[in-house]
Amino acid sequence: MQSVDVVVIGAGFAGLVASRELGRAGFEVVTLEARDRIGGRTWTDHRLGHDLEMGANWIHWVQPHVWAEATRYGREIVRSPAAEEAYWRGADGTPRKGGLAEFMALIDEGQQLVIDDVREAMPRGTEPTTGRIQELDALSLQDRFDALDLDPEARAANESVWVGHVNAPLDQVGLSSALRWVSATGGHWQLMHEASATFRVVDGMRGFTNRVAADVPGEIRLNTTVASVTRQGDGADAHAIVETADGEQIRARRVVTTLPVNAIAGIRFDPPLPEVWQRQNTETVASQGTKVWIRAQGHLPRFFAYASQHDPISVLKAEFYCSDEHGDSTILVGFGPDHTRIDLDDLAGIQAAVDACRPGVTVVEATAHDWMTDPLARNTWMTHRPGQLTRDLAELQQPDGVVHFATTDNANLWGGFIDGAIESGLREARRIAEALAPR
């Protein structure tokens, strides 16, 4: 049986950063990744004639952990195309067209009202469970909208904007998800919009994670699925046996699991996981949406479009121009609240969903990765259900004996983002290094 200091389960940002920090501190670390690639829920793949981010995409300099890593590895950013046109629904539900300034004026009051109490609810973005959020966490985002006196046109636009952020029906998402991200940007919703969906990494996330992986001193094994983690011994002899699906066993003084809360039940833990993990895994977190890439005919004007929170695609943006032997095309990216409402084999259905956002687009083909049915993810990016944040976050961050948990799902500042994954990897690497350091 191989014996190491630490086994890290998962080679996304959280796992790679934890492995790098522990390896460079002198510990023997083995990273086990079930996929045939690194990156986790970041994945740059060549589809529709272009390198596309099937998972996480945008970063920003107000996200301190990911920005530090981008600086470390010389990763540059580029702005997604600025919109020339905006589309949304009028008060009677019919499409409307205007400019960026007109749309921003439409949503300005509603966006502010949704998060107007953020400085009392979450005075510090790094402490998302401190403040009036303890009283407000039972509310959903829909509850907050229902309490606002917005006219139908402004309400539909504002709701769709937030569906794009939280990737789920608003009545299933905690108000906490909106408040914590705006708290992370000092209470400014405009900056939160920019931070979450504007600047992408040059050479993509694949180039980013490859640079981090190259800096990991220990071994990274792909196509290696962990089946079970069994804790044994007490005190100084406490350790875990990590067994893979192929029957290999590795003895480790510490184990770091980076699986999201929705997917962690895919590994058998003995003794079982702490009750907080079992409870949230059973409930699942709120995210249940989709991200779909669409190739449309011709070079379209740069645009963004919003339908309603009840449509299969609520948000649609023009991202890239392509020209090949088939002619000119525009690559669009769309987000919807329910992954079951997008069928990639039903091009007519996708065309109808696009028409609801932005009339006059001819869909040629579409592609996506269904993270909800991916057994290693079971969600897109983490958004909490009402009550989950204040009830569970502190406990989700605590190690269980020799088992540690590093995932964007239990980060403080930018939970659900790449930044949160890196934060959690750094946190658990420090804890393990302190616990295993010679006395």
N, C-alpha and C positions, 0 to 999 in steps of 0.2 A: 504494500500500500504506500503510495506517495504521501509524504508528509510535508506540509508547507506552513508558513505563518498565517496566510490569509487566502481564502478563496473568495473571489468576487464573481457574483452571478449576474451576467449582463454586461455588454460592451457598448452601451449608449454613453452619453456624456457623463452621467453620474458614475457609471462603472469605470470608464476610462480614467476619469480624474481621480477617483479613489485609488485605482491601481497604480497610477503614476505617482501620486503622493506617497503611498506606502512603499512602493518599490524604490523610490529615490531616497526614502528614509532608511533603507537598508533591510527591509523585510522581504522575505520570499513570497511572492504573490502569483497566483494563477487565476486568470480571468476566463470564465467559461461562458460562451455565447451560443445560444441555440440556433440562431440564424446563420446563413452562409455569408454574412457581412457584419461589419460593425455599424454602430450608429443608432440602434434602437428605433425610436420613433422619429429620428431624422434619417432621411433616405433620399439621396439624389439618384434618380433613374432616368435613362434616356428613353423618352416616349414622345409620340406625336412629332418626331423630328427635332426634339429639343431636350436638353437636360432640365428636368422638372423636379421640384421638391414634393415628394409624395407625402411627407410629414411636415415637421416644423420648418419654418422658412425664414422669418424675419427676426432681426436683432436690433438693438439700439444702445447708444452710449449711456443712457440712464439705467441700464441693466448692468450693474457693476461686475458681477461674476463672469458673465459671458464676454463683456467688453475687455476685462483683464486678459482672458484667454485669447481673444482676437488680437490684442496687442502683443501678447507673448509669441504668437505664431505668425504675426505679420499678415493677418487676414484683413482684407479691405472690404468695404461695403459699397453698394450702389443703390441708388433710389429706384423703387418701382416707378413706372411711368406716371407722371402727373396727369390727371384726368382732364380731357378737353370737354367732355360732356357728362352730364349726370341724368339718371333716370330714376323715377320713383312713382309711387301710386298717389293719385289725387284723392280727394275726399270721397268721390264716388267709386273708387277702385280702378279707374282707368289710368293707363300710363301717362306720365308727365315727363317732359324733357326740359332741362335747363342747364345752367352752368354750376361750377363748383361753389361759387359764392352764394348763389341762390339756395342750393341745397343746405349749405352750412347754416344759413340764416333760418331755414325751416326747422332744423333740429336743435339749434342752439339752446333755446329755453328748456326743452325737454331733457337734453343731455345734462344740463346743469341741475335741474330739479331732481333727477334720479340720484345724483351723488352729492347733493347740496350739503348734507350733514356729515360728509366724510371726515372732516377734521375733528369732529367730536366722536364719530363712530370708531375711527382708526387714526389716532393722532400720529402714530409712527408706522410707516410701511413695514418696518422690520419686526413689528409686534402686532400681527394681524388679529390677535384674539383679545387685545387690550383696548378698552374704551366702551362706548355705548353699543358696540357690535354684540356684546353679550345680551343686550335686550333686543336687538334688531335681527339677530341671526335666524330667527324662526320665519322671517319674511322671505318670500320669493321675489325675483325681479318683477314677475307679473303683479304681485301684490303692490309693489311700489308704483308701477304704471297705472294700476287701477285706482290708486289714490290721487293721481295727478289729473288736473283739468286741462287736458290737451285736446285740440280739435282733431278730428279723424285723420286728416292728412299728416299732421305732425306726429300723431301717435303711431301710425303705421310705419312712418319713416324711422322714428326713434326705436321702435321695437325691432325692426329689421337690422338696424345697426348693432343692437346688442345681441341678436341671434348670431351675427357674424363673429362676435367676440366670444360668446359662451358655448356655441356649437350644440345647442339643445333647446327644447321648448322652454320658454321663459317661466312657465309655472312650475318647472321642475328644478330651476337653478336658484340657489340662494342669492339674495341681495349681496351677500358677502363677496361674491365673485366680482361684482362691479366695484364695490367699495375698496377691496384690497388692491386691485390694480391701479385705481386712481390714487389711492393713498401712496402707492409706490412712486407716483409721479408728482408728489407734493400737493395733491388735491386738484390737479389740472386735467380735466377729461380730454382736452385737445391734445395734450402731450401724450396721454395714454394711448389715444388713437394712433398717433405717429409712432410711438414705441412698439406697438403690437403688430403693425401691418404696413410698414413703409420701406425699410432698408434691408436688403438681402445681401448675403455674403458672396463676394466674387469667387468663382470656382465652386460655389455650392457648399452644402453641408458635408458632402463626401470629402472634399478637400480639407475641410476643417477637422473632421474626426480622424482622417488619416494622419494629420500632423500630430494630433494628441496621441494617437495609438503608437506612432513612431517614437514617442517619448516615454513609453511605458517600458520599464526595465524587464518586467516579467513576461511570462508566456501568455498569449491570447489564443485560445483554442476556439475556432469556429465549429459550427455543426455539432455542438456538444450540449445536449439537453440535460439539465439537472432534474432528476426524478425525486430525490429526497434529501433532507438535511436532518441528521440525527445527532442530538447533543448527548455527550457522555462526560463522565468525570465531574469532579468538584474542585473548587479552589484553584490552585496553581495548575492542576491537571485538567481543568475544564477544556474541552475541545468539541469539535463536531466532525462527523463523518458525512461527507458530501458524496452521494452516489449518482452517477449519470445513468441515462436511459440505456446505455450499453453495458452497464454493470461495473464500470470502473469506480473505485472508491478512493477518495482523497481525504486525508486527515488534516484538519486545519485548526489553528488556535482561535481564529475568528473567521466568521463568514459575513459577507456583505451581500444582501439581496437588493437588486435594483428594480424588481418587477413592480409595475403599477398596482395599486390596491385592487383594481378589478381583475387582475390576472394572477395574483400571487397564489391563489388556491391551486394553480397548476403544479405546484411543488408540494410534496408531502413533508410536513414538519413534525418531528417527534422530539420532545413534547409539542403539542399543537401550537399554532401561532397565538399570540396574545389576543384576548377577547376583542380589543379595539380593531384589530386587523380583520378578524373574522366577521365582525359586525358590519364594517364598512364594505368588505368584499361582498357580503350578502346583499346589502342595500344597493351597492354600486354607486359610483359618483355620477354626476348629472350628465356629463358629456356623452352624446350618443349620435352625433351628427356625421357629416360627410364633407370631404374636400374632393372636388372633381375638377379635372383638367379637360378642357374642350377645345378642339381645333375648329375654327369657324372659317368660312370661305371669305377670301379677300382681306385686304388691309383695312381694318375698321378704324374709325377715329378712337383715340384713347378714351375710355369711359369707365365709370363705375355705375352699377345699377342695383337698386333695392326693390324686391317684391314685397311680400309680407312674411311674418313669422310662420304662417301656415302653408307656405309654398315649399315644394321640394328643394328649390334653390332660392335662398333669401338674399344672397349677396353675390354679385357677379362683377368681375374686373377684367379688363384687357391688360395682359402682361407682356406678351412677346409678339413680334412680327417674324414670319418665316416665309421663305421663298424657295421652292424646289421644283422638281420636274412636274409636280401636280399643280403648280401655280402659286399665287400668293395666299397666305392664310394668317390668321391672328389666333394666338393661343390665349384662351380665357381661363380664369380660375374662379370656381364657384364654391360657395359654402351653404349647407343646408342643415336644419335642426334634427333630421331623422334619416339615418343611413339606409333604412329599409325603403325609402321612397325614391331612391335612385337605382335604376337597373341599367347597367352599362350595355346590356344586350338590347335594350329598348331605345333605339335612337330617336324614334318618334316621341317617346315620353320625355327624353332629354330636350328635344327641340321645343316641346310644349313648356317645359320648365324654364328654358332660356327665354322664350317668347313672353313669359309672365314678367320677366325682369327687364328685358331690353328687346323690343320688337325690331324686326329687320335683320336678324342674324341667321345665317344658314349654317347649321351644325353639320360638320363632316364626320367627326369621330370624337370619342371621349374615352378617358381612362381615369382610374382611381385605385387606391388601395383601401379596402374596408378594414380599418383598424378595429372596429367593433367586433368583428368575427376573427380577428387575428388572435390566436390563443396567448401570445406573448404580450398583448397590449390590452385588448378588451375595452379600450376607449381611445379617443383622439387626444385632446389635451384636457387635463384635469380641471373640472369646475365642480364645486361642491353643491350638493343638495341643501335645502334649508336646514340649518341646525348642525350640519356636519363639521363645519370649520371650528367653532368654539368648543364643541363637545369632544372632538377627536384629535385635533392637530398636535397638541403637546404630547399626547400619549403615542401617536404614530411616530414621533421623532425618537422615542426612547429605545435603546437596545434591549433585547430579550436574552439575557445571559451573554453567550458568545455570538449571538446573531444580531447583526446591525441592518438598518433599513435606510437606504439612500435612493431617493426618487424625487422627482419634481413634485410628486403628490404630497410630500411632507416637508416641503421647503417653506420658509417664512416669507421672503420678500416677493419673489415672482413665481409663486406656485403655479404650475401648469406650463411654464415657459422653459426654454433651454437654460436660462439663467438659474432657475430653481433647481434643475438637475445638477448643475455644477455646484451650487451652494450646498446641496445635500451630500455630494461626493466629498467635498472639502471637509464638511462637518464630521462625517463618520471616519474619514481617514485620520483626522486629528484625534478623535476619541480612541481609535484603535492604537495609534502610535503611542499615546499616553498610557494606555492600559498595558501594552506589551513592552514598554521601555524597561530596561533593567533598573531595579530599585537601588 
